[in-house]
């Protein structure tokens, strides 16, 4: 058994349905640059066969994501035998031909005698027909692009794990007497992979054009942990401060249809309750600052990622195990709402020297 230390990265799993059965294949493996040179437990093309002894062909993506997030799941990963590489041949002479690939197919044809001028006339007619119709190749290309766009817009289920360790059991091969039933190759192996994490959460990320859509709201009091003072705002002065007197803040929750490479939190907009005043992260030159601005609520119903004027109102809200929340600007990465205790003012600040918890992601493309 190989026991890896805490890992940081992720695995993208492609879900397909074939003859009514679910299939899960590793599409991409992402490893943190800070990780050592040890190999990941899976590579592109590997197939997930079982979880906790249950065949995955009978589980939907939602059921698989839920089981990954519960307890310490054990995955059975099918690794196909590698195709033996061809021995390198010396470069051929310029006047020689050599095969580069082969294909098995069936050809249907008939023999007949034709005159040369008849063949030339048929070629001219065929070319003229292609010009009128635009050619079949263009239609095929357009269909392929539509399929690619549909592939990009498939929803994602993200299982986020913190402080994750992975144990791999190797050496269980397929039947040595014949080809593998899973892929037809020889020399395949089945690895049992045990995933242990401190916490696990499941998030559904709809795909499509990059935007945030307003989903729900809640009225809360935002209290500074150290000073036990509350966040307040003055819309006329465009300023924020802390006070012992609480003031309600309305948090509007949004759902995004694009995915950040790393989970940064839940997108929210912060509003001074019963007003059109919202918190906004702005930038002037190298200076990033926080202020209160008025905005029509209708403009913030749906916020495009390409519209910086409204995107500056959005923050990623993330809580830790003690349920303390921090707010990071979506537009200006790495800048967080910060309360200066000495002056009781509220501003944006970076978290220099702060280390985030290691996380590992299972991303299932539905």
N, C-alpha and C positions, 0 to 999 in steps of 0.2 A: 504493500500500500504506500502510495506517495502522498504525503501530507504537505500541501502548500501553505505558506504563511498567508496573511491577509492579502487578497488580490483586489485590484482596482481596474475595471474595464467593463466589457459587456459582450453579449452575443446576440446577433440579430437572427431570429428564427423565422423562416418562411413557411406559412401554412397553406396547404393545398388539399383539395378533396378529390380523390381518385376512386371511381366506382363505389361511391358512398362511404369511403373510409378516409379518415383524417390522416394527413401526412405532415411531418414536421422535419424540415431540413435546415441545417446551419448555413445561412447565406453570407454572414460576415462576422469576423471576430475582431474586437477592438481591445487593445491592451495599452495601459497607461505607459507613458514614456518613463515614468519613475520606477516601473516594475523591473525585477531582475530578468535574466535571460531564460528562466525556466519556461517550458512550453505550456500553452493553455491546454485545457482538458478536451477541447474540440477544435476542429479546423473546418474550413469551408467544404461543403459537400457531405459532412457527417449527418447521419439521420438519428433523431431521437425516437427510440422504440418504446420505452416504458418509463413510468414514474411510480415509484413505490410498488413495483410489481404489476401495475395495471397497464395494459396495452394502450398506447396513445391513439391508435386508430379509432378508438371508441370515445375519445374525449374531445370536446370543443375547445377552441382557444381560451375561452373564459374559464373553463374547468381546469385546464392546464395551468393558467396563470394563478388561479386560486390555490392549487396544490403546491406550486412552487413557493408561494408566500407562506405556507403553513408548515411549522415544524422544521425539520432538517430533511428535505426531500432527497431521494436517491434516484438519479436518472440513469437509464441504460442507453448508452451511445453506441451506435453502429459506425465503425470505421471501415470504409471499403479498402480492400487491398490495392496497393499502388500498382499501376501499370508499369511493367518493366521498360525502362528507357532504352531506346535503340542505341547501339554503339555508334559513336561518331564516325562518319565516313569522310574520307579526304575530299576536298573541294573538287567538283567535276570540271572537266575542260569546258571551254565556252561552247563547243559544238556538240556536247552530249546532253541527253535528257535523262532524268531519273525520276521515279515516282515519289510523290510527297504525301499522298493520301490515297485511300481506297474506299470504295462504296459498293455495297451489294444491292442490286436493283433488278427489275425485269423490264426488258425492252420489247415493245410491239412494233413491228414494221412490216412493210410489204414491198415486193419487187415489182417494178414496172419500167418500161422504156419510155423516156420523154425526150423531146427535142430541146436543145439548149435555149433557143429563143423563147420557148414556152415557159421555161423556168425563170428567165429574166423578167418576163411580163408578170408572173405571179409575185415575185419579190417587190416590184414596183407597186402593185395593187395593195400588198400587205403594208408597205411603208406609208402609203397614202391613207389607209384606214387607221393606222396608229396616230397619224397627225390629227385626224378628225375627232377621235375619241380621247386623245390625251395619253393613250398607252395604258396597258394594264399595270405596268410597273408602278405608275404613280398612285393608282388605287391601293396596291399592296402596301406601298410605303405609308400612305395615310392611315391605313388600318393598323399598321404596326405602331405608329405614333400614338394612335388612340389607345392601344393596349398598354403602351408605356405610361401614358398619363393615368390610366385607370390603376396601374400597378402602384404609381406614386401616391395615389389618393386613398389607398387602402388603410383602414384604421389600424392603430397600433395599441397593443396591450403592453404596458411597461411594468415589470416587476423590479422595484428598487430595493436592493439589499445593502445594509451597512455592516462594516466590519466582517467581511465575508471570507471564509476559508473553504478550500475545496480539497477533498480526498478522492483519489483515483485508484481503482483496482484494475490492474491490467492482466492479460494473459489468457482470457477466455475467448478462444477462437471459434469460428464457425466449423461445421462438419468438414473435416479434412478430406473426406472421401469424394467430395463433389463440390460444385459451385455453390456460393452463398445464395440462400433463398431470397434474401433481401435485395441483392443487386446483380447476382449472376457471376460475380468475380470470384477469384480464388484468394485465399489468405486473408480474409476479413477477420476483424476482432470485435468483440463486444466489451465495452468498458462500463463498469458501474461507478457512477460519480455521485459522491455525497456532498451536498452543499450545506454549510453551516453558517448562519448569519445571526447578528444580534437583533435586527429588526427587518421587517419586510413589508412593503406596501405595493398595491396594485393600482395603476392609473390607466384609464382609457384616454388615448389621444386621437381625436378625429383628424383626418388629413384633408388637404385641399389648399385653397389659397391662404396665404399667411395673414391671419387676423385673429382678434379676440372677440368673443361674443358674450354679452352680459347674461348671467344665469340667475343669480340670486343676490340677496343682500342681508346684512345683519347689523344691528346697532350695538356698539360696544364702547367700553371705556379703555383707552390705551394708557396704561400706567408704566412709568419708568421704574425698573426693578430696583435700582440702587437708591434713588431719591424718594420713591413712592409718591411722585407727583404725576399729574395727568397732562396729556397732550391737549393743547388748545390752540386756536388760530384766530387771527384778526384779518378778516377779508379785506377791509379797507386799507390796511397797512401791508397787505400781502406777506404777513409774517406769522411765524409759529413760535410758541413758547410753552413752558411747563408751569403748572400751577397746582396748589393743593386742592383747588376746587375742580371737580371733575366736569368734563364736557363730553357729550356723546359724539362718537365718530361712526359714520356709516361706512361699512366695508362692502363694496360691490365685488362679487366674485365673478370671474370670467372663465370661459372655456376656450382654449386655443386649438387651432387645427393645424399646427406645425409643431415640430419637436426640436427642443434644444439638445445639443450633444450631451450635456450633463443636466440632470434635474436641478432646477434652481428654485423651485417653489410654485405656489399657486398664484396665478395672475390676479391682482386686485386693484381697485381704484379706491382711494380714501377721500371721503367727503365729510365736511362739517355738517352734521345732521340738520335737516330741514332748511337747507340753503343750496345755492348754486356754486358754493366755494369748494374747491378741490385742491389736494396737495399735488404739486407738480415739481419734477426734477428738471432743472434747466442748466444750460452750459453757456458761458460767455468766455471765449478764448480757452484758457486752461482751467478756469474756475468753474466747478460744479457746485450748484447751490439749490436749496429747497425753498419754495415759496408757495403761497396760497393764491389761487387765481379763480376767477369766475368762468364758468363754462356751461353752455346749455347741456342738460342731461341727455337730450336726444343725440347730440354729437358723439356721446360716449357709449351709446347702445352697442355699437360694433366698431372696433378700432382696428384699422389696417396697420400691419407691420411697417408698411412703406410711408405712413403718414406720421412724421416725427412730431407734429404739433399736438396730436392727440396721444401718441404713444408715450410721450413724456409724462402723462398722468398715470401710467401703469407701473405697478411695483410687483415684484415677486415676494410673496409672503411665505416664510418657511419657519417652522417651529422645531425645537429640539425636544429631548425627552422630558424636560421640566416644563414644557408647554410655553416657554418663552419664545416670542416671535421676533423676527427681524425682517426688515423690508429693504429689498434691493431694487434699484432702478432698472427697469427693463431696457430702457434706451441707453443708459450709461452703465455698462457692466462693472461690477466691483464697487459701486458706490451705494452706501446704506444710510438710512435715516439714523442720525446720531444726536443724542442729547448731551450738551456740554453742561455738566453739573454746576460748575462755578458761575456761569453766566445765565443758566436756565434757558438758553436759547436752543433751538433745534436746527440742525444743519445736515448736510451730506458728508460722509467720511468713508474712507476705505478701511478695510480690516487688515492692516499690514501685520504680517507675522502670525496671523491666525490660521490654524490648520483645520481643514474640513475633514469630516469623517470619511474614511475609505468607503466607497460604494461600488457595487457590482450590479449590472443591469441585464435582465433577460428581456429582450424586446421581441414580441410575437407579432408578426405582420399578418393580419387576419385575411 
